[in-house]
Amino acid sequence: MEIFGLYNYWVVVVLMMIGLYVVVASGNLIKKIVGLNIFQTSVFILYISIGKLKGGTAPILMEDPASYSNPLPHVLILTAIVVGVATTALGLALAVRIYGAYGTIEEDEIEEQESTT
Amino acid sequence: MPLLAGPVCLLLHHPRLSWGLATTASWIAFFIALTLLDQVLSNGTITYALGGWAAPWGIEYRIDEINAFVLLIVSGISAITLPFARTSIEYEINPRRIYILYTAWMLCLTGLLGITITGDVFNVFVFLEIASLSSYTLISLSRDPRSLTAAFRYLVMGTIGATFILIGIALLYIMTGTLNMMDLSQRIPAVADTRTVKMAFTFLIVGIGLKAALFPMHFWLPNAYAFAPSAVSALFAGTATKVAVYLLLRFFFTVFGPEFSFDVMQSDRVLLPLALVGVFAASTAAIVQSDVKRMLGYSSVAQIGYMVIGISLVSVLGVTAGILHLFNHALMKAALFVSLGCVVYRIGSTRLTDMAGVGRAMPWTMGAFVVGGLSLVGVPLTVGFISKWYLILAALEQQWWWLAVLVLVSSLLALIYIWRVVEFAYFKAPADPAREITEAPATLLIPTWLLILANVYFGIDTSLTVGVAERAAKLLMGTAS
């Protein structure tokens, strides 16, 4: 049962691999960003899984909660999510400008244009 | 300080004013770094608990010899290149975007200084992302559309690197329940034998390696340097990769401790060959480049190889050489990039063929380039010689003659690619004789020569740099023993 008990870690690993694969294999810049997002999300889930305790509650406004989730990883990942949003925004902005400059967001077509100029 | 200046720059919305503010902030940061280094040297480590929460729960800022030294480098390079930036940036980027550039510059500086100063591993990640996000912006601001793709590639690689670091931090937190570096270093030995900690180590090193452009994870760097505005290339060459190398040192020696990093994980056996291959491959790639900026980018990858060689020797002398080279390479690469910035200002290109004959038309600029280049090769009386000398001493100390020979041979490769520029600049007739090329204006030349003079000065008087580097190396090695 150990393996099923740790299922969220398996989800993390699978998502991580999917994300990395998309980043490496896809030539479309938008798809690359999507891949990055999946990759980052897997790490968010990893952090959240660390802190969560079964049946635990959030230790907010309570006197002596019996069992509670560790709030620290959750706070950390809040920061990381913000960072991820900023990265995505910047990546998309760059993609827009690349489209403006080259008229395409396929990596091989851009390379073709770069080598000719 | 730079963090405060960043948003204000954005509000000012005026190119000159925001430049003035950014420069002032950098110089103030530089002087703060100077006084900090001075205090650390006389009084030892300074700690400051942010927000009044005591470590290991709160975020702690911790400054010892090594990061005071890195702080000095980072803020110093920024302070010198900003006066240069004003004229060069006005020429190179869209005037309406100038204030954005200074805002991003300040944020980038904040990030870099923050990474160096903090004693908390998660904070490292946050500052790392501040620095990287603003550096993607800085690169993409150049007029050349290729800078956009370079920035995008850097964004993808940089984000993967940062996420790897994040995974590493998570695994460490699982095993130890702490994020404070000092706390981690005490708790890791107890759990060092688990696979989780080993995985954490690997993730962290690969992530930082991506950021540091460690061979073979360097593919983003040459393009990013080649297409960014000149002043920005100078800033990155002097600071961004240096901070990543500092992180490498920090994690190897302080957090994990040399015994774990090198005896258990044997990372020196992986790093040393990689660094050597990196030095040779990147130097060779630099030789065949037709664009001088790109050539310098490849040469940066090679120089990072030298630093890693120093680190992977795992001796006080080797680490001293690594830290020294960190300082010295920041000086010489920044000097080379700013002198190229002068060339761009006058002829609008850094292609070798376009640079034919500029040596005679712009004697001061190219003179600066030659001195910087000699320093890169490691000619005596320049800083490059000092760090190579220590590197070779460290290699000989281990009785590794072959390594010393290889370092010398790779310096010859550097000589070849610098020579190609010299040949084109001085001995080839100008491509278009009718075109008048004049010397770069004084506002560009003064910062350039300041950097060059620093190159020569620290090449002759080494008491400050070697002294500090030695103390820092002893501190790093000493935390374990």
Boltz contact constraints between the chains, C-beta under 6 A:
constraints:
  - contact:
      token1: [A, 32]
      token2: [B, 156]
      max_distance: 6.0
  - contact:
      token1: [A, 36]
      token2: [B, 159]
      max_distance: 6.0
  - contact:
      token1: [A, 39]
      token2: [B, 163]
      max_distance: 6.0
  - contact:
      token1: [A, 40]
      token2: [B, 163]
      max_distance: 6.0
  - contact:
      token1: [A, 43]
      token2: [B, 163]
      max_distance: 6.0
  - contact:
      token1: [A, 43]
      token2: [B, 166]
      max_distance: 6.0
  - contact:
      token1: [A, 43]
      token2: [B, 167]
      max_distance: 6.0
  - contact:
      token1: [A, 46]
      token2: [B, 170]
      max_distance: 6.0
  - contact:
      token1: [A, 47]
      token2: [B, 170]
      max_distance: 6.0
  - contact:
      token1: [A, 50]
      token2: [B, 174]
      max_distance: 6.0
  - contact:
      token1: [A, 76]
      token2: [B, 122]
      max_distance: 6.0
  - contact:
      token1: [A, 79]
      token2: [B, 126]
      max_distance: 6.0
  - contact:
      token1: [A, 83]
      token2: [B, 129]
      max_distance: 6.0
  - contact:
      token1: [A, 86]
      token2: [B, 133]
      max_distance: 6.0
  - contact:
      token1: [A, 87]
      token2: [B, 159]
      max_distance: 6.0
  - contact:
      token1: [A, 90]
      token2: [B, 133]
      max_distance: 6.0
  - contact:
      token1: [A, 90]
      token2: [B, 136]
      max_distance: 6.0
  - contact:
      token1: [A, 91]
      token2: [B, 155]
      max_distance: 6.0
  - contact:
      token1: [A, 94]
      token2: [B, 140]
      max_distance: 6.0
  - contact:
      token1: [A, 94]
      token2: [B, 148]
      max_distance: 6.0
  - contact:
      token1: [A, 94]
      token2: [B, 151]
      max_distance: 6.0
  - contact:
      token1: [A, 94]
      token2: [B, 152]
      max_distance: 6.0
  - contact:
      token1: [A, 97]
      token2: [B, 148]
      max_distance: 6.0
  - contact:
      token1: [A, 98]
      token2: [B, 148]
      max_distance: 6.0
  - contact:
      token1: [A, 101]
      token2: [B, 145]
      max_distance: 6.0
  - contact:
      token1: [A, 101]
      token2: [B, 148]
      max_distance: 6.0
  - contact:
      token1: [A, 110]
      token2: [B, 149]
      max_distance: 6.0
  - contact:
      token1: [A, 114]
      token2: [B, 146]
      max_distance: 6.0
